Amino acid sequence: MKEFIEFISKHLVDTPDSVVVEATENNDKTIELSLKVGADDVGKVIGKQGKTAQAMRTLLTAIAAKDGKRAILKILD
């Protein structure tokens, strides 16, 4: 899951080297992913009216459900 979010994010931004994804397991079934990008690229990851971020969360939810888990994506400034 971490690699998936990293792959998508690197293709959306202008500076892919600034993309950092950190994964934290809160309990057996919940994984929290924190996405950090450069200050200029935050808008590109979020998208107009948050549609890009919502699409990423939807895909992440589908991947996590396949493993019987729940995933949360946080986009940090």
Backbone atoms as SQL, in Angstrom:
CREATE TABLE atoms (id INTEGER PRIMARY KEY, chain TEXT, resi INTEGER, resn TEXT, atom TEXT, x REAL, y REAL, z REAL);
INSERT INTO atoms VALUES
  (1, 'A', 1, 'MET', 'N', 0.821, -1.193, 0.000),
  (2, 'A', 1, 'MET', 'CA', 0.000, 0.000, 0.000),
  (3, 'A', 1, 'MET', 'C', 0.866, 1.259, 0.000),
  (4, 'A', 2, 'LYS', 'N', 1.919, 1.225, 0.787),
  (5, 'A', 2, 'LYS', 'CA', 2.821, 2.371, 0.860),
  (6, 'A', 2, 'LYS', 'C', 3.432, 2.649, -0.520),
  (7, 'A', 3, 'GLU', 'N', 3.866, 1.592, -1.192),
  (8, 'A', 3, 'GLU', 'CA', 4.478, 1.739, -2.502),
  (9, 'A', 3, 'GLU', 'C', 3.479, 2.261, -3.530),
  (10, 'A', 4, 'PHE', 'N', 2.231, 1.853, -3.405),
  (11, 'A', 4, 'PHE', 'CA', 1.188, 2.295, -4.324),
  (12, 'A', 4, 'PHE', 'C', 0.965, 3.807, -4.219),
  (13, 'A', 5, 'ILE', 'N', 0.824, 4.319, -3.002),
  (14, 'A', 5, 'ILE', 'CA', 0.620, 5.753, -2.796),
  (15, 'A', 5, 'ILE', 'C', 1.851, 6.536, -3.239),
  (16, 'A', 6, 'GLU', 'N', 3.026, 5.988, -2.966),
  (17, 'A', 6, 'GLU', 'CA', 4.270, 6.643, -3.378),
  (18, 'A', 6, 'GLU', 'C', 4.349, 6.723, -4.905),
  (19, 'A', 7, 'PHE', 'N', 3.986, 5.661, -5.586),
  (20, 'A', 7, 'PHE', 'CA', 4.015, 5.620, -7.047),
  (21, 'A', 7, 'PHE', 'C', 3.080, 6.667, -7.650),
  (22, 'A', 8, 'ILE', 'N', 1.849, 6.702, -7.175),
  (23, 'A', 8, 'ILE', 'CA', 0.876, 7.668, -7.696),
  (24, 'A', 8, 'ILE', 'C', 1.333, 9.094, -7.431),
  (25, 'A', 9, 'SER', 'N', 1.784, 9.355, -6.218),
  (26, 'A', 9, 'SER', 'CA', 2.184, 10.711, -5.827),
  (27, 'A', 9, 'SER', 'C', 3.373, 11.209, -6.635),
  (28, 'A', 10, 'LYS', 'N', 4.337, 10.339, -6.863),
  (29, 'A', 10, 'LYS', 'CA', 5.525, 10.747, -7.622),
  (30, 'A', 10, 'LYS', 'C', 5.190, 11.113, -9.059),
  (31, 'A', 11, 'HIS', 'N', 4.141, 10.509, -9.599),
  (32, 'A', 11, 'HIS', 'CA', 3.749, 10.835, -10.959),
  (33, 'A', 11, 'HIS', 'C', 2.862, 12.076, -11.042),
  (34, 'A', 12, 'LEU', 'N', 2.343, 12.532, -9.931),
  (35, 'A', 12, 'LEU', 'CA', 1.498, 13.725, -9.924),
  (36, 'A', 12, 'LEU', 'C', 2.284, 15.017, -9.720),
  (37, 'A', 13, 'VAL', 'N', 3.406, 14.958, -9.016),
  (38, 'A', 13, 'VAL', 'CA', 4.126, 16.163, -8.604),
  (39, 'A', 13, 'VAL', 'C', 5.256, 16.512, -9.572),
  (40, 'A', 14, 'ASP', 'N', 5.757, 17.761, -9.446),
  (41, 'A', 14, 'ASP', 'CA', 6.879, 18.210, -10.266),
  (42, 'A', 14, 'ASP', 'C', 8.220, 17.742, -9.707),
  (43, 'A', 15, 'THR', 'N', 8.310, 17.619, -8.380),
  (44, 'A', 15, 'THR', 'CA', 9.552, 17.181, -7.747),
  (45, 'A', 15, 'THR', 'C', 9.316, 15.852, -7.021),
  (46, 'A', 16, 'PRO', 'N', 9.466, 14.737, -7.737),
  (47, 'A', 16, 'PRO', 'CA', 9.180, 13.433, -7.134),
  (48, 'A', 16, 'PRO', 'C', 10.137, 13.053, -6.006),
  (49, 'A', 17, 'ASP', 'N', 11.300, 13.693, -5.942),
  (50, 'A', 17, 'ASP', 'CA', 12.240, 13.377, -4.869),
  (51, 'A', 17, 'ASP', 'C', 11.744, 13.841, -3.506),
  (52, 'A', 18, 'SER', 'N', 10.802, 14.778, -3.488),
  (53, 'A', 18, 'SER', 'CA', 10.301, 15.300, -2.218),
  (54, 'A', 18, 'SER', 'C', 9.159, 14.468, -1.633),
  (55, 'A', 19, 'VAL', 'N', 8.726, 13.436, -2.328),
  (56, 'A', 19, 'VAL', 'CA', 7.608, 12.600, -1.863),
  (57, 'A', 19, 'VAL', 'C', 8.107, 11.619, -0.800),
  (58, 'A', 20, 'VAL', 'N', 7.447, 11.666, 0.364),
  (59, 'A', 20, 'VAL', 'CA', 7.762, 10.753, 1.459),
  (60, 'A', 20, 'VAL', 'C', 6.455, 10.161, 1.981),
  (61, 'A', 21, 'VAL', 'N', 6.399, 8.845, 2.055),
  (62, 'A', 21, 'VAL', 'CA', 5.219, 8.160, 2.588),
  (63, 'A', 21, 'VAL', 'C', 5.656, 7.353, 3.806),
  (64, 'A', 22, 'GLU', 'N', 4.982, 7.586, 4.926),
  (65, 'A', 22, 'GLU', 'CA', 5.271, 6.855, 6.149),
  (66, 'A', 22, 'GLU', 'C', 4.043, 6.044, 6.538),
  (67, 'A', 23, 'ALA', 'N', 4.267, 4.778, 6.839),
  (68, 'A', 23, 'ALA', 'CA', 3.165, 3.891, 7.220),
  (69, 'A', 23, 'ALA', 'C', 3.270, 3.551, 8.695),
  (70, 'A', 24, 'THR', 'N', 2.123, 3.619, 9.385),
  (71, 'A', 24, 'THR', 'CA', 2.051, 3.285, 10.800),
  (72, 'A', 24, 'THR', 'C', 0.864, 2.358, 11.014),
  (73, 'A', 25, 'GLU', 'N', 1.101, 1.239, 11.683),
  (74, 'A', 25, 'GLU', 'CA', -0.008, 0.334, 12.002),
  (75, 'A', 25, 'GLU', 'C', -0.494, 0.643, 13.404),
  (76, 'A', 26, 'ASN', 'N', -1.741, 1.116, 13.494),
  (77, 'A', 26, 'ASN', 'CA', -2.315, 1.459, 14.795),
  (78, 'A', 26, 'ASN', 'C', -2.734, 0.220, 15.572),
  (79, 'A', 27, 'ASN', 'N', -3.332, -0.709, 14.896),
  (80, 'A', 27, 'ASN', 'CA', -3.665, -2.010, 15.491),
  (81, 'A', 27, 'ASN', 'C', -3.603, -3.053, 14.379),
  (82, 'A', 28, 'ASP', 'N', -4.147, -4.216, 14.605),
  (83, 'A', 28, 'ASP', 'CA', -4.033, -5.288, 13.617),
  (84, 'A', 28, 'ASP', 'C', -4.722, -4.979, 12.296),
  (85, 'A', 29, 'LYS', 'N', -5.755, -4.162, 12.336),
  (86, 'A', 29, 'LYS', 'CA', -6.550, -3.958, 11.129),
  (87, 'A', 29, 'LYS', 'C', -6.485, -2.557, 10.542),
  (88, 'A', 30, 'THR', 'N', -5.792, -1.621, 11.159),
  (89, 'A', 30, 'THR', 'CA', -5.761, -0.245, 10.674),
  (90, 'A', 30, 'THR', 'C', -4.339, 0.189, 10.345),
  (91, 'A', 31, 'ILE', 'N', -4.177, 0.720, 9.139),
  (92, 'A', 31, 'ILE', 'CA', -2.885, 1.245, 8.702),
  (93, 'A', 31, 'ILE', 'C', -3.077, 2.717, 8.371),
  (94, 'A', 32, 'GLU', 'N', -2.221, 3.562, 8.925),
  (95, 'A', 32, 'GLU', 'CA', -2.284, 4.996, 8.668),
  (96, 'A', 32, 'GLU', 'C', -1.088, 5.387, 7.813),
  (97, 'A', 33, 'LEU', 'N', -1.369, 5.972, 6.649),
  (98, 'A', 33, 'LEU', 'CA', -0.321, 6.414, 5.745),
  (99, 'A', 33, 'LEU', 'C', -0.264, 7.932, 5.759),
  (100, 'A', 34, 'SER', 'N', 0.917, 8.485, 5.974),
  (101, 'A', 34, 'SER', 'CA', 1.129, 9.933, 5.959),
  (102, 'A', 34, 'SER', 'C', 1.922, 10.278, 4.714),
  (103, 'A', 35, 'LEU', 'N', 1.393, 11.183, 3.912),
  (104, 'A', 35, 'LEU', 'CA', 2.031, 11.589, 2.663),
  (105, 'A', 35, 'LEU', 'C', 2.557, 13.007, 2.804),
  (106, 'A', 36, 'LYS', 'N', 3.852, 13.168, 2.566),
  (107, 'A', 36, 'LYS', 'CA', 4.472, 14.484, 2.599),
  (108, 'A', 36, 'LYS', 'C', 5.027, 14.782, 1.217),
  (109, 'A', 37, 'VAL', 'N', 4.691, 15.958, 0.692),
  (110, 'A', 37, 'VAL', 'CA', 5.224, 16.404, -0.594),
  (111, 'A', 37, 'VAL', 'C', 5.744, 17.826, -0.422),
  (112, 'A', 38, 'GLY', 'N', 6.418, 18.333, -1.436),
  (113, 'A', 38, 'GLY', 'CA', 6.926, 19.693, -1.392),
  (114, 'A', 38, 'GLY', 'C', 5.788, 20.697, -1.300),
  (115, 'A', 39, 'ALA', 'N', 6.100, 21.877, -0.783),
  (116, 'A', 39, 'ALA', 'CA', 5.083, 22.910, -0.579),
  (117, 'A', 39, 'ALA', 'C', 4.382, 23.312, -1.880),
  (118, 'A', 40, 'ASP', 'N', 5.110, 23.295, -2.988),
  (119, 'A', 40, 'ASP', 'CA', 4.518, 23.678, -4.268),
  (120, 'A', 40, 'ASP', 'C', 3.635, 22.589, -4.862),
  (121, 'A', 41, 'ASP', 'N', 3.788, 21.369, -4.385),
  (122, 'A', 41, 'ASP', 'CA', 3.073, 20.239, -4.979),
  (123, 'A', 41, 'ASP', 'C', 1.857, 19.770, -4.190),
  (124, 'A', 42, 'VAL', 'N', 1.570, 20.389, -3.068),
  (125, 'A', 42, 'VAL', 'CA', 0.440, 19.950, -2.242),
  (126, 'A', 42, 'VAL', 'C', -0.874, 20.054, -3.023),
  (127, 'A', 43, 'GLY', 'N', -1.044, 21.129, -3.760),
  (128, 'A', 43, 'GLY', 'CA', -2.268, 21.321, -4.536),
  (129, 'A', 43, 'GLY', 'C', -2.447, 20.278, -5.619),
  (130, 'A', 44, 'LYS', 'N', -1.360, 19.815, -6.187),
  (131, 'A', 44, 'LYS', 'CA', -1.451, 18.802, -7.243),
  (132, 'A', 44, 'LYS', 'C', -1.887, 17.455, -6.682),
  (133, 'A', 45, 'VAL', 'N', -1.462, 17.158, -5.465),
  (134, 'A', 45, 'VAL', 'CA', -1.848, 15.890, -4.839),
  (135, 'A', 45, 'VAL', 'C', -3.299, 15.950, -4.366),
  (136, 'A', 46, 'ILE', 'N', -3.727, 17.104, -3.884),
  (137, 'A', 46, 'ILE', 'CA', -5.103, 17.241, -3.408),
  (138, 'A', 46, 'ILE', 'C', -6.074, 17.344, -4.585),
  (139, 'A', 47, 'GLY', 'N', -5.730, 18.126, -5.600),
  (140, 'A', 47, 'GLY', 'CA', -6.566, 18.270, -6.784),
  (141, 'A', 47, 'GLY', 'C', -7.693, 19.265, -6.578),
  (142, 'A', 48, 'LYS', 'N', -8.416, 19.539, -7.645),
  (143, 'A', 48, 'LYS', 'CA', -9.535, 20.482, -7.570),
  (144, 'A', 48, 'LYS', 'C', -10.640, 19.893, -6.709),
  (145, 'A', 49, 'GLN', 'N', -11.043, 20.666, -5.727),
  (146, 'A', 49, 'GLN', 'CA', -12.086, 20.282, -4.769),
  (147, 'A', 49, 'GLN', 'C', -11.769, 18.953, -4.075),
  (148, 'A', 50, 'GLY', 'N', -10.484, 18.594, -4.005),
  (149, 'A', 50, 'GLY', 'CA', -10.069, 17.387, -3.303),
  (150, 'A', 50, 'GLY', 'C', -10.355, 16.091, -4.036),
  (151, 'A', 51, 'LYS', 'N', -10.619, 16.175, -5.322),
  (152, 'A', 51, 'LYS', 'CA', -11.017, 14.973, -6.063),
  (153, 'A', 51, 'LYS', 'C', -9.868, 13.997, -6.267),
  (154, 'A', 52, 'THR', 'N', -8.658, 14.494, -6.459),
  (155, 'A', 52, 'THR', 'CA', -7.512, 13.595, -6.626),
  (156, 'A', 52, 'THR', 'C', -7.226, 12.857, -5.322),
  (157, 'A', 53, 'ALA', 'N', -7.245, 13.583, -4.219),
  (158, 'A', 53, 'ALA', 'CA', -7.018, 12.966, -2.913),
  (159, 'A', 53, 'ALA', 'C', -8.107, 11.943, -2.605),
  (160, 'A', 54, 'GLN', 'N', -9.330, 12.268, -2.938),
  (161, 'A', 54, 'GLN', 'CA', -10.436, 11.340, -2.685),
  (162, 'A', 54, 'GLN', 'C', -10.299, 10.081, -3.541),
  (163, 'A', 55, 'ALA', 'N', -9.841, 10.232, -4.778),
  (164, 'A', 55, 'ALA', 'CA', -9.637, 9.066, -5.638),
  (165, 'A', 55, 'ALA', 'C', -8.525, 8.174, -5.086),
  (166, 'A', 56, 'MET', 'N', -7.462, 8.788, -4.587),
  (167, 'A', 56, 'MET', 'CA', -6.371, 8.020, -3.991),
  (168, 'A', 56, 'MET', 'C', -6.860, 7.268, -2.761),
  (169, 'A', 57, 'ARG', 'N', -7.692, 7.916, -1.953),
  (170, 'A', 57, 'ARG', 'CA', -8.236, 7.262, -0.757),
  (171, 'A', 57, 'ARG', 'C', -9.159, 6.103, -1.131),
  (172, 'A', 58, 'THR', 'N', -9.939, 6.270, -2.185),
  (173, 'A', 58, 'THR', 'CA', -10.840, 5.210, -2.634),
  (174, 'A', 58, 'THR', 'C', -10.059, 3.983, -3.090),
  (175, 'A', 59, 'LEU', 'N', -9.019, 4.209, -3.885),
  (176, 'A', 59, 'LEU', 'CA', -8.190, 3.098, -4.342),
  (177, 'A', 59, 'LEU', 'C', -7.472, 2.427, -3.175),
  (178, 'A', 60, 'LEU', 'N', -6.997, 3.232, -2.238),
  (179, 'A', 60, 'LEU', 'CA', -6.317, 2.698, -1.066),
  (180, 'A', 60, 'LEU', 'C', -7.260, 1.852, -0.221),
  (181, 'A', 61, 'THR', 'N', -8.499, 2.291, -0.090),
  (182, 'A', 61, 'THR', 'CA', -9.500, 1.533, 0.658),
  (183, 'A', 61, 'THR', 'C', -9.753, 0.173, 0.008),
  (184, 'A', 62, 'ALA', 'N', -9.801, 0.158, -1.325),
  (185, 'A', 62, 'ALA', 'CA', -10.025, -1.103, -2.038),
  (186, 'A', 62, 'ALA', 'C', -8.854, -2.065, -1.848),
  (187, 'A', 63, 'ILE', 'N', -7.645, -1.540, -1.902),
  (188, 'A', 63, 'ILE', 'CA', -6.460, -2.386, -1.715),
  (189, 'A', 63, 'ILE', 'C', -6.406, -2.929, -0.289),
  (190, 'A', 64, 'ALA', 'N', -6.707, -2.079, 0.684),
  (191, 'A', 64, 'ALA', 'CA', -6.680, -2.504, 2.085),
  (192, 'A', 64, 'ALA', 'C', -7.764, -3.536, 2.367),
  (193, 'A', 65, 'ALA', 'N', -8.939, -3.359, 1.786),
  (194, 'A', 65, 'ALA', 'CA', -10.039, -4.296, 2.006),
  (195, 'A', 65, 'ALA', 'C', -9.687, -5.690, 1.480),
  (196, 'A', 66, 'LYS', 'N', -8.888, -5.731, 0.438),
  (197, 'A', 66, 'LYS', 'CA', -8.451, -7.003, -0.119),
  (198, 'A', 66, 'LYS', 'C', -7.656, -7.803, 0.919),
  (199, 'A', 67, 'ASP', 'N', -6.899, -7.079, 1.759),
  (200, 'A', 67, 'ASP', 'CA', -6.113, -7.706, 2.813),
  (201, 'A', 67, 'ASP', 'C', -6.876, -7.808, 4.132),
  (202, 'A', 68, 'GLY', 'N', -8.131, -7.369, 4.137),
  (203, 'A', 68, 'GLY', 'CA', -8.928, -7.404, 5.355),
  (204, 'A', 68, 'GLY', 'C', -8.541, -6.324, 6.345),
  (205, 'A', 69, 'LYS', 'N', -8.044, -5.203, 5.836),
  (206, 'A', 69, 'LYS', 'CA', -7.602, -4.112, 6.698),
  (207, 'A', 69, 'LYS', 'C', -8.315, -2.817, 6.340),
  (208, 'A', 70, 'ARG', 'N', -8.056, -1.793, 7.137),
  (209, 'A', 70, 'ARG', 'CA', -8.608, -0.459, 6.912),
  (210, 'A', 70, 'ARG', 'C', -7.425, 0.498, 6.782),
  (211, 'A', 71, 'ALA', 'N', -7.460, 1.369, 5.797),
  (212, 'A', 71, 'ALA', 'CA', -6.356, 2.288, 5.571),
  (213, 'A', 71, 'ALA', 'C', -6.829, 3.729, 5.629),
  (214, 'A', 72, 'ILE', 'N', -5.988, 4.586, 6.216),
  (215, 'A', 72, 'ILE', 'CA', -6.275, 6.008, 6.335),
  (216, 'A', 72, 'ILE', 'C', -5.120, 6.752, 5.670),
  (217, 'A', 73, 'LEU', 'N', -5.437, 7.694, 4.777),
  (218, 'A', 73, 'LEU', 'CA', -4.419, 8.497, 4.117),
  (219, 'A', 73, 'LEU', 'C', -4.498, 9.924, 4.622),
  (220, 'A', 74, 'LYS', 'N', -3.377, 10.418, 5.163),
  (221, 'A', 74, 'LYS', 'CA', -3.286, 11.804, 5.606),
  (222, 'A', 74, 'LYS', 'C', -2.263, 12.510, 4.725),
  (223, 'A', 75, 'ILE', 'N', -2.660, 13.666, 4.196),
  (224, 'A', 75, 'ILE', 'CA', -1.757, 14.464, 3.374),
  (225, 'A', 75, 'ILE', 'C', -1.288, 15.617, 4.256),
  (226, 'A', 76, 'LEU', 'N', 0.014, 15.637, 4.545),
  (227, 'A', 76, 'LEU', 'CA', 0.587, 16.622, 5.452),
  (228, 'A', 76, 'LEU', 'C', 1.142, 17.814, 4.685),
  (229, 'A', 77, 'ASP', 'N', 1.130, 18.968, 5.320),
  (230, 'A', 77, 'ASP', 'CA', 1.697, 20.177, 4.715),
  (231, 'A', 77, 'ASP', 'C', 3.202, 20.157, 4.799);
